[in-house]
Amino acid sequence: MKIKAVIAAVVLAALSLTGCSAPSEKGLEYLQEEEYDKAIEEFQKAVDKDDNPGDAYRGIGIAKWEQEDYEGALEAFKSALENGAEKTGTLYNFIGCCALRVGDASSALNYFNLGISQEDNSEELLQEMKFNVVSAYEQMEDWESAMSKLQEYLQEYPDDEKAQKEMTFLETRL
């Protein structure tokens, strides 16, 4: 995922909101500065105060993702959903990517599909999630489904060189 762009978008959106709490603002600043432990600490303060916990958990998830703590990020992102964070394609994609990283391809597939169904997706995010669906099927060793999804993907994005290479790989699996 192109995390730096996601962090910038999250920071800009949060700072444009009125009523954003001090811990969340500080947490966003720490995310931008790549001081992830401090960001987690600030977002946790917001969670503890029950001050927009959904967004605070999302911030914790992003920080843990950047630290490559995928289990921790997965837990935080799920907590974000449970605590009222907006259900966006970006959030579902994060959850799906975390699930893939911890070896739960079946759950990842579900989250990618939920993400694809959201209305807020940019074309770039939609393309990424569709490719991630292929990756989830591959991790499950469901080569036929992976091939089918990759063929659909390549019809939509024929110039994607990474996907073309993936087709060569999948052809060796069937």
C-alpha positions in Angstrom: 0.0 0.0 0.0 1.1 3.5 -0.6 1.0 4.4 3.0 2.6 7.9 2.9 -0.3 9.1 0.7 -2.9 7.5 3.0 -1.3 9.1 6.1 -1.3 12.5 4.4 -5.0 12.1 3.5 -5.9 11.0 7.0 -4.0 13.9 8.5 -5.5 16.5 6.2 -9.0 15.1 6.7 -8.6 15.0 10.5 -7.2 18.4 10.8 -10.0 19.9 8.7 -12.6 18.6 11.2 -13.6 20.8 14.0 -13.6 19.4 17.4 -10.6 17.1 16.8 -9.1 16.3 20.2 -5.6 17.2 21.3 -4.4 13.5 21.6 -5.7 12.8 18.1 -4.1 15.9 16.6 -0.8 15.1 18.3 -1.1 11.5 17.2 -1.6 12.6 13.6 1.5 14.9 13.9 3.5 12.0 15.1 2.3 9.8 12.2 3.5 12.5 9.8 6.8 12.7 11.6 7.1 8.8 11.5 7.3 8.7 15.3 5.0 5.7 15.5 5.4 4.8 19.2 4.5 8.3 20.2 1.6 8.3 17.7 0.3 5.1 19.3 0.6 6.6 22.7 -1.4 9.7 21.7 -4.1 7.7 20.0 -4.4 5.4 23.0 -5.1 8.5 25.1 -8.0 9.3 22.9 -9.3 5.7 23.1 -9.0 5.8 26.9 -10.9 9.1 27.0 -13.5 7.6 24.6 -12.7 10.6 22.3 -13.5 9.4 18.8 -12.1 5.9 19.5 -12.9 4.7 16.0 -10.5 7.2 14.4 -8.0 6.8 17.2 -7.9 3.0 16.6 -7.4 3.6 12.9 -4.4 5.8 13.8 -3.0 3.1 16.0 -3.5 0.6 13.1 -1.6 2.8 10.7 1.2 3.3 13.1 1.4 -0.4 13.8 1.3 -1.2 10.1 4.3 1.1 9.6 6.1 -0.8 12.3 5.3 -4.0 10.5 3.3 -5.2 13.5 0.6 -6.7 11.3 -1.2 -8.6 14.1 -1.4 -5.4 16.2 -2.5 -3.4 13.2 -5.2 -5.9 12.3 -6.5 -5.8 15.8 -6.5 -2.0 15.9 -8.3 -1.7 12.5 -11.0 -4.1 13.6 -11.4 -2.1 16.8 -11.8 1.0 14.6 -14.7 -0.6 12.8 -16.2 -1.8 16.1 -15.9 1.8 17.5 -17.6 3.7 14.7 -14.9 4.4 12.2 -16.2 5.1 8.8 -16.3 2.0 6.7 -14.1 2.9 3.8 -12.4 1.0 1.0 -9.0 2.1 2.5 -9.8 0.7 5.9 -11.0 -2.6 4.5 -7.9 -2.8 2.3 -5.7 -2.2 5.3 -7.5 -5.0 7.2 -7.3 -7.3 4.2 -3.5 -6.6 3.8 -2.9 -7.3 7.5 -4.9 -10.5 7.3 -2.8 -11.6 4.3 0.4 -10.8 6.2 -0.7 -12.9 9.2 -1.7 -15.8 7.0 -5.5 -15.5 7.1 -6.2 -15.3 3.3 -9.8 -16.2 3.7 -10.6 -13.3 5.9 -8.4 -11.1 3.7 -10.5 -12.0 0.7 -13.7 -11.1 2.6 -12.2 -7.7 3.5 -11.0 -6.9 0.0 -14.4 -7.7 -1.3 -16.0 -5.4 1.3 -13.6 -2.7 0.3 -14.3 -3.1 -3.4 -18.0 -2.6 -2.7 -17.5 0.7 -1.0 -18.4 3.9 -2.9 -15.5 6.0 -1.8 -12.8 4.2 -3.7 -10.4 5.9 -6.0 -9.5 4.0 -9.2 -6.0 3.4 -7.9 -7.4 1.9 -4.6 -9.9 -0.2 -6.5 -7.2 -1.6 -8.8 -5.0 -2.4 -5.7 -7.8 -4.3 -4.0 -8.7 -6.3 -7.1 -5.1 -7.4 -7.4 -5.1 -8.2 -3.7 -8.0 -10.5 -4.3 -5.7 -12.5 -6.6 -3.0 -12.6 -3.9 -5.5 -13.9 -1.4 -6.6 -16.8 -3.7 -3.0 -17.6 -4.3 -2.2 -17.7 -0.6 -5.2 -20.1 -0.2 -3.6 -22.1 -3.1 -6.9 -21.8 -5.0 -5.1 -21.5 -8.3 -8.2 -21.7 -10.5 -9.9 -18.8 -8.7 -6.7 -16.8 -8.7 -6.4 -17.3 -12.5 -10.0 -16.4 -13.1 -9.7 -13.2 -11.0 -6.3 -12.3 -12.6 -7.8 -12.7 -16.1 -10.6 -10.4 -15.1 -8.1 -8.0 -13.7 -5.9 -8.0 -16.8 -9.0 -7.3 -19.0 -9.5 -4.2 -16.9 -5.8 -3.2 -16.5 -4.0 -4.8 -19.4 -0.8 -2.6 -19.0 -0.1 -3.8 -15.4 3.3 -5.5 -15.8 3.3 -7.0 -12.3 0.0 -8.7 -13.1 1.4 -9.9 -16.4 4.3 -11.5 -14.5 1.8 -13.0 -12.1 -0.1 -14.6 -15.0 3.2 -16.3 -16.0 3.5 -17.6 -12.4 -0.1 -18.8 -12.2 0.2 -20.7 -15.5 2.8 -22.9 -13.8 0.3 -23.7 -11.1 -2.4 -25.1 -13.3 
